[in-house]
């Protein structure tokens, strides 16, 4: 993406993506001490929400907690499924960009009425229906309102918010010293040039499959594929891409692997490139055996950089497909908005 060129700058989506490094650089990693104290005491964190407000922020937290050996019970589910669980002794965190997402508000209202005292919410606005039923505290993002349907800068700030909680629960605050470096590397991933021949090949694909770790990055980019390029997509977690789905793939499909494990590259090439004959591309901090969009690395913050590189690629594909990036036919900013009760 190049903000100096009209073909990019005209879109609100691109503008908001390019605002993300500023959001990162200005992020306050010391906020929400109440939520930190509650998680430390309960040794648990349960994340809920719908769509982009849950996928990357929650799963990135869980992956980082497990990788770091943090002594926490951590889990995530959508709000309706979460309502089937006993969450009485767990700290519950719910993210909703609008603060009006029906599923989350109803879950929090039910838990609050049952006496749950540790319900914490995160949204882009103050005085929301979700905030009103957040018994522990309601926190507000600094990124401001998004105009584009596809959530971008809010997703990253939600991720950073949860990340800062994990840092302090684990006894440190490493994020405080890394935001400036992360902002620079995210900007680099957003603005780097991508091979036009590779973009054209992906733009011709019938389905864009995303493969990789279950840390929210590839799964979130699967959702963004639908909203930004209007193409069909699927998230193939781990080695799912070579465990049966190849039976129905065609040469007109493409697979984008986020930071592939070296040990898996042989099998991906054998099954997908040689077997199916489809296009395989990687987004990675190293050169892989596949055409690779190289991104910088930054310890446990790599997910944000990979996510930004994926946005960059999807914008290029969307423009190659002559898509109006800001105008969708069916997709909505709020997937299921809570409506005021009729009198």
C-alpha positions in Angstrom: 0.0 0.0 0.0 1.2 3.5 -0.9 -0.8 6.3 0.7 0.7 8.8 -1.7 -1.2 7.2 -4.6 -4.8 7.9 -5.2 -5.8 4.3 -5.9 -5.0 3.5 -2.2 -5.7 6.8 -0.4 -9.3 7.1 -1.6 -10.4 4.2 0.6 -11.2 4.6 4.3 -10.1 1.0 4.8 -6.6 1.8 3.7 -6.5 5.0 5.8 -7.5 3.1 8.9 -4.9 0.4 8.2 -2.2 3.0 7.9 -3.4 4.7 11.1 -2.5 1.5 13.0 1.2 2.2 13.5 0.2 5.4 15.3 -2.3 3.6 17.5 0.5 1.1 18.4 3.1 3.8 19.1 0.6 5.7 21.4 -0.7 2.7 23.2 -0.7 2.8 27.0 0.4 -0.6 28.4 -0.3 0.4 32.0 -4.1 0.7 31.8 -6.8 -1.6 33.3 -5.2 -2.4 36.6 -8.5 -3.8 37.9 -8.6 -6.5 35.2 -5.0 -7.4 35.9 -5.7 -7.7 39.6 -8.7 -9.9 39.0 -6.9 -12.2 36.6 -4.0 -12.6 39.0 -6.3 -13.5 41.8 -8.5 -15.9 39.9 -5.6 -17.3 37.7 -8.1 -17.5 34.8 -9.1 -15.5 31.8 -12.0 -16.3 29.5 -12.4 -14.2 26.4 -15.6 -13.8 24.4 -16.9 -11.6 21.6 -17.9 -12.1 18.0 -15.9 -12.0 14.7 -12.8 -9.8 14.6 -13.2 -8.6 18.2 -12.5 -12.2 19.4 -10.5 -14.1 16.8 -7.1 -12.4 16.9 -7.2 -10.6 20.3 -8.3 -13.6 22.3 -6.3 -16.3 20.5 -3.1 -14.3 20.4 -3.4 -13.9 24.2 -3.9 -17.7 24.6 -1.0 -18.6 22.3 1.3 -16.2 24.1 0.2 -17.4 27.6 0.9 -21.0 26.6 4.2 -20.3 24.9 5.3 -18.3 27.9 4.3 -20.9 30.4 2.1 -18.5 32.3 0.1 -20.2 35.1 -3.4 -19.3 33.9 -6.5 -21.1 32.8 -7.3 -19.5 29.4 -10.0 -20.2 26.9 -12.3 -18.4 24.4 -15.6 -19.0 22.7 -18.4 -17.0 21.1 -20.9 -15.6 23.5 -23.8 -18.0 22.9 -21.6 -21.0 23.5 -20.0 -19.3 26.4 -23.5 -19.0 28.0 -23.5 -22.8 28.3 -20.4 -22.8 30.5 -19.9 -22.3 34.2 -18.0 -19.1 34.3 -18.7 -18.2 37.9 -15.1 -18.5 39.0 -13.5 -17.1 35.8 -12.6 -13.6 34.9 -14.6 -12.8 31.7 -13.4 -10.3 29.1 -15.7 -9.3 26.3 -14.7 -7.2 23.3 -17.1 -5.5 21.0 -16.0 -2.6 18.8 -19.4 -1.0 18.9 -20.3 -2.0 22.5 -23.7 -3.1 21.0 -23.0 -6.6 19.9 -26.2 -8.5 21.0 -24.6 -11.8 21.9 -22.0 -10.3 24.2 -24.4 -7.9 25.9 -26.9 -10.7 26.6 -24.2 -12.9 28.0 -22.8 -10.2 30.3 -26.3 -9.2 31.4 -27.1 -12.8 32.4 -23.8 -13.2 34.3 -24.1 -9.9 36.1 -27.6 -10.8 37.2 -26.2 -14.0 38.5 -23.8 -12.1 40.7 -20.6 -12.2 38.6 -18.3 -9.4 39.7 -15.5 -9.8 37.3 -16.9 -8.9 33.9 -14.6 -6.6 31.9 -15.5 -5.1 28.5 -13.5 -3.4 25.8 -15.1 -1.2 23.0 -14.4 1.9 20.9 -17.0 4.0 22.7 -18.0 5.1 26.2 -21.5 4.6 27.6 -22.4 1.5 25.6 -24.9 -1.2 26.4 -22.0 -3.6 27.0 -20.3 -1.2 29.3 -23.5 -0.8 31.3 -23.5 -4.5 32.2 -19.7 -4.9 32.8 -19.6 -5.4 36.6 -15.8 -5.2 36.8 -15.1 -2.3 34.4 -15.6 -1.0 30.9 -12.5 0.1 29.0 -12.5 2.3 25.9 -10.1 2.0 22.9 -8.1 5.1 21.9 -8.2 4.3 18.1 -11.5 6.1 17.5 -14.4 5.1 15.3 -13.8 3.0 12.2 -15.6 3.9 9.0 -14.7 0.8 7.0 -16.7 -2.3 7.4 -13.6 -4.4 8.0 -12.2 -3.8 11.4 -8.4 -3.2 11.4 -6.9 -0.7 13.8 -9.4 -1.7 16.5 -8.4 -5.3 16.2 -4.7 -4.5 16.8 -5.5 -2.3 19.8 -7.8 -4.9 21.3 -4.8 -7.4 20.8 -2.4 -5.0 22.5 -4.9 -4.4 25.4 -5.1 -8.1 26.1 -1.3 -8.5 25.6 -0.6 -5.8 28.2 -2.8 -7.7 30.7 -0.8 -10.9 30.1 2.5 -9.1 30.5 1.5 -7.7 33.9 -0.1 -10.9 35.1 3.2 -12.6 34.3 5.0 -10.1 36.4 6.5 -7.7 33.9 5.5 -5.1 31.3 7.7 -5.8 28.3 5.2 -4.2 25.9 6.0 -0.8 27.3 9.4 -0.8 25.8 8.4 -2.4 22.5 5.5 -0.3 21.1 7.7 2.1 19.1 9.7 -0.8 17.4 6.4 -2.7 16.8 4.9 0.4 15.2 7.8 0.8 12.8 7.7 -2.9 11.8 4.0 -2.9 11.3 4.3 0.2 9.0 7.0 -1.6 7.0 4.7 -4.7 6.6 1.8 -2.5 5.5 3.7 -0.4 3.0 6.1 -2.9 1.4 5.7 -3.6 -2.3 4.3 -7.0 -3.2 5.2 -8.7 -6.5 2.4 -7.8 -9.0 2.6 -11.2 -10.7 2.0 -12.9 -7.3 -1.0 -10.6 -6.7 -2.5 -11.4 -10.1 -2.1 -15.1 -9.5 -4.0 -14.9 -6.2 -6.6 -12.6 -7.6 -7.5 -15.3 -10.2 -7.9 -18.0 -7.5 -11.4 -19.3 -6.8 -10.7 -19.8 -3.1 -8.0 -18.3 -0.8 -7.2 -20.7 1.9 -5.2 -19.5 4.9 -3.0 -21.9 6.9 -1.0 -21.6 10.0 -0.9 -21.5 13.8 -4.1 -21.3 15.9 -3.0 -17.9 17.2 -5.7 -15.8 15.5 -3.6 -14.4 12.6 -4.5 -16.7 9.7 -8.0 -17.1 11.0 -8.6 -13.3 11.2 -7.1 -12.9 7.7 -9.6 -15.5 6.5 -12.4 -13.3 7.6 -10.8 -10.2 6.1 -10.5 -12.1 2.8 -14.3 -12.2 2.5 -14.7 -8.5 3.5 -11.9 -7.0 1.5 -11.6 -9.2 -1.7 -15.1 -10.7 -1.7 -13.5 -14.1 -2.4 -14.4 -17.3 -0.7 -11.9 -18.4 2.0 -11.2 -21.0 4.6 -8.9 -21.2 7.7 -6.9 -24.4 7.6 -5.4 -24.6 11.1 -2.1 -26.5 11.6 -1.7 -29.2 8.9 -5.4 -29.3 8.1 -4.4 -28.3 4.5 -2.8 -31.7 3.9 -5.2 -33.9 5.9 -8.1 -34.5 3.6 -9.2 -31.1 2.1 -6.8 -31.6 -0.8 -9.4 -34.1 -2.1 -11.7 -31.3 -3.1 -9.1 -28.6 -3.9 -8.4 -27.6 -7.5 -5.6 -25.9 -9.5 -7.7 -22.7 -9.2 -7.3 -22.6 -5.4 -4.6 -20.9 -3.5 -3.1 -21.4 0.0 -1.4 -18.7 1.9 0.7 -20.0 4.8 1.5 -17.7 7.7 5.0 -18.4 9.0 5.2 -22.1 8.0 7.1 -24.6 10.2 10.2 -25.7 8.2 9.3 -29.3 9.1 6.0 -29.0 7.3 7.1 -27.5 4.0 8.0 -30.8 2.3 4.5 -32.1 2.9 2.8 -28.9 1.8 4.8 -28.9 -1.4 4.1 -32.6 -2.1 0.4 -32.5 -1.5 -0.6 -29.0 -2.6 1.9 -27.9 -5.2 2.7 -31.2 -6.8 -0.5 -33.1 -6.0 -3.2 -30.5 -6.4 -1.3 -28.1 -8.6 -2.6 -25.0 -6.7 -0.7 -21.8 -5.8 1.0 -21.8 -2.4 2.4 -18.6 -1.0 4.0 -17.8 2.4 4.0 -14.7 4.7 7.1 -15.3 6.8 10.2 -13.8 8.5 12.4 -16.1 6.5 12.6 -17.3 2.9 10.6 -20.4 2.4 10.5 -22.9 -0.5 7.3 -21.1 -1.7 7.0 -17.5 -3.0 7.4 -15.6 0.2 6.3 -12.1 1.4 9.1 -11.4 3.9 8.2 -9.6 7.1 10.4 -8.4 10.0 10.3 -10.2 13.3 9.9 -9.0 16.9 9.8 -11.8 19.5 6.3 -12.4 20.8 4.8 -9.5 18.9 5.3 -11.2 15.5 1.5 -11.8 15.1 0.8 -8.1 14.7 3.4 -7.8 11.9 2.1 -10.8 10.1 -1.4 -9.6 10.3 -0.4 -6.2 8.8 1.3 -8.0 5.9 -1.8 -10.0 5.3 -3.9 -6.8 5.2 -1.4 -5.4 2.7 -1.8 -8.4 0.5 -5.6 -8.4 0.7 -5.8 -4.8 -0.4 -3.7 -5.5 -3.4 -5.8 -8.5 -4.3 -9.0 -6.5 -3.8 -7.8 -3.7 -6.1 -6.7 -6.3 -8.7 -10.2 -7.7 -8.5 -11.6 -4.2 -9.0 -13.4 -4.3 -5.7 -14.7 -1.2 -3.9 -12.9 -1.7 -0.6 -15.3 0.4 1.4 -18.7 -0.8 0.0 -20.1 -4.2 0.8 -23.5 -5.6 -0.2 -24.3 -7.7 2.8 -21.5 -7.4 5.4 -22.2 -5.0 8.2 -20.0 -3.1 10.7 -21.9 -4.6 13.6 -22.8 -8.2 12.9 -25.8 -8.4 15.2 -26.6 -5.1 16.9 -28.6 -5.0 20.1 -31.8 -3.0 19.4 -33.4 -0.8 22.0 -36.4 -2.5 23.7 -39.7 -1.4 22.3 -42.0 0.4 24.7 
